[in-house]
Amino acid sequence: MEHVYELKNKNIRLEKVDPDNFDDLYDLEVTEPQKNFVAPNRYSMAEAYAHLSNGDFVQCFGIYDGETPVGFTMIGHDIEEEGSPESVNKCYLLWRFMIDQRYQGKGLGRDALHLLLDWVLTFPDGPSERFSTSYEPENEVAKHLYTSFGFIPTGEKDCDDEDAEDVAVMPLN
Ligand SMILES: CC(C)(COP(=O)(O)OP(=O)(O)OC[C@H]1O[C@@H](n2cnc3c(N)ncnc32)[C@H](O)[C@@H]1OP(=O)(O)O)[C@@H](O)C(=O)NCCC(=O)NCCS
């Protein structure tokens, strides 16, 4: 699968989270009403550490516009979450994705997603048939972004919880 596009933000890049850059990222925040849509970055990084310690494949990235940290994202592969459908467990998973409130609405989210897809298409933890994500049903911006990008809603929920998210999947072959 080849993926061709032109970035709107020419200086955007993904930087793997490491000891030198993690403190650029943990204070990036979404707006108050959006806090229901994504975990705080410091929680996500702690969760990533826990999964890495368990031998799981997880990669966190800072999203940068030039030297400015503007967002954070976390990808997993074959993460077995109890109560999650196979479409979420057996795949590359767009697990967390956020652009700080100061930088939203400038096309950085869409550009970052293109860069992430390029990275996923290198199959960094081996082949997979799909790239999955999930979002709160009332998160219209995420739903629009993901579906216009090629994620297809499956009609499934990501878990059994009351506040479960809607699942959407992009085939990778
Ligand atoms: C979802 C999110 C990452 C999008 O990032 P962004 O940089 O603001 O998005 P972009 O500027 O690239 O815009 C992407 C699309 O969403 C639309 N959009 C962005 N903000 C919007 C808003 N407030 N209202 C309506 N549409 C909006 C844009 O018009 C664009 O659509 P288009 O390309 O068809 O015109 C960002 O809003 C965010 O961090 N939200 C809170 C956390 C979250 O919901 N994460 C996803 C968890 S599943």
The ligand as a MOL file (V3000), in Angstrom:
LIG
                    3D

  0  0  0     0  0            999 V3000
M  V30 BEGIN CTAB
M  V30 COUNTS 48 50 0 0 0
M  V30 BEGIN ATOM
M  V30 1 C -8.7780 15.5600 17.0880 0
M  V30 2 C -7.5550 16.4850 17.0010 0
M  V30 3 C -6.2880 15.6530 17.2140 0
M  V30 4 C -7.5200 17.1080 15.6010 0
M  V30 5 O -6.3450 17.8820 15.4970 0
M  V30 6 P -6.3410 19.3260 14.7560 0
M  V30 7 O -4.9280 19.7000 14.4820 0
M  V30 8 O -7.1690 20.2620 15.5290 0
M  V30 9 O -7.1030 18.9480 13.3920 0
M  V30 10 P -6.8780 19.5660 11.9510 0
M  V30 11 O -6.6650 21.0470 12.0490 0
M  V30 12 O -5.8790 18.7680 11.2080 0
M  V30 13 O -8.3360 19.3470 11.3320 0
M  V30 14 C -8.7610 18.0500 10.9980 0
M  V30 15 C -10.1780 18.1360 10.5070 0
M  V30 16 O -11.0510 18.4020 11.6140 0
M  V30 17 C -11.7670 19.6210 11.4110 0
M  V30 18 N -11.7670 20.3390 12.6940 0
M  V30 19 C -10.7170 20.6130 13.4850 0
M  V30 20 N -11.1220 21.2630 14.5870 0
M  V30 21 C -12.4570 21.4170 14.4630 0
M  V30 22 C -13.4640 22.0130 15.2840 0
M  V30 23 N -13.1730 22.5730 16.4550 0
M  V30 24 N -14.7460 21.9790 14.8540 0
M  V30 25 C -15.0680 21.3920 13.6830 0
M  V30 26 N -14.1480 20.7980 12.8610 0
M  V30 27 C -12.8780 20.8400 13.2480 0
M  V30 28 C -10.9910 20.3840 10.3750 0
M  V30 29 O -11.8420 21.2220 9.6160 0
M  V30 30 C -10.3870 19.2780 9.5370 0
M  V30 31 O -11.3100 18.8000 8.5820 0
M  V30 32 P -11.0550 19.0400 6.9960 0
M  V30 33 O -9.6030 18.6620 6.7370 0
M  V30 34 O -12.0260 18.1060 6.3510 0
M  V30 35 O -11.3190 20.4820 6.7820 0
M  V30 36 C -7.6260 17.6220 18.0520 0
M  V30 37 O -8.8430 18.3480 17.8660 0
M  V30 38 C -7.5700 17.1320 19.4840 0
M  V30 39 O -6.4960 16.9470 20.0320 0
M  V30 40 N -8.7420 16.9320 20.0920 0
M  V30 41 C -8.8310 16.5190 21.4970 0
M  V30 42 C -8.3140 15.1160 21.7130 0
M  V30 43 C -9.0100 14.1140 20.8270 0
M  V30 44 O -10.2140 14.1780 20.6290 0
M  V30 45 N -8.2050 13.1760 20.3230 0
M  V30 46 C -8.7260 12.0930 19.5480 0
M  V30 47 C -9.0600 11.0060 20.4870 0
M  V30 48 S -9.8860 9.7290 19.6630 0
M  V30 END ATOM
M  V30 BEGIN BOND
M  V30 1 1 1 2
M  V30 2 1 2 3
M  V30 3 1 2 4
M  V30 4 1 2 36
M  V30 5 1 4 5
M  V30 6 1 5 6
M  V30 7 2 6 7
M  V30 8 1 6 8
M  V30 9 1 6 9
M  V30 10 1 9 10
M  V30 11 2 10 11
M  V30 12 1 10 12
M  V30 13 1 10 13
M  V30 14 1 13 14
M  V30 15 1 14 15
M  V30 16 1 15 16
M  V30 17 1 15 30
M  V30 18 1 16 17
M  V30 19 1 17 18
M  V30 20 1 17 28
M  V30 21 1 18 19
M  V30 22 1 18 27
M  V30 23 2 19 20
M  V30 24 1 20 21
M  V30 25 1 21 22
M  V30 26 2 21 27
M  V30 27 1 22 23
M  V30 28 2 22 24
M  V30 29 1 24 25
M  V30 30 2 25 26
M  V30 31 1 26 27
M  V30 32 1 28 29
M  V30 33 1 28 30
M  V30 34 1 30 31
M  V30 35 1 31 32
M  V30 36 2 32 33
M  V30 37 1 32 34
M  V30 38 1 32 35
M  V30 39 1 36 37
M  V30 40 1 36 38
M  V30 41 2 38 39
M  V30 42 1 38 40
M  V30 43 1 40 41
M  V30 44 1 41 42
M  V30 45 1 42 43
M  V30 46 2 43 44
M  V30 47 1 43 45
M  V30 48 1 45 46
M  V30 49 1 46 47
M  V30 50 1 47 48
M  V30 END BOND
M  V30 END CTAB
M  END
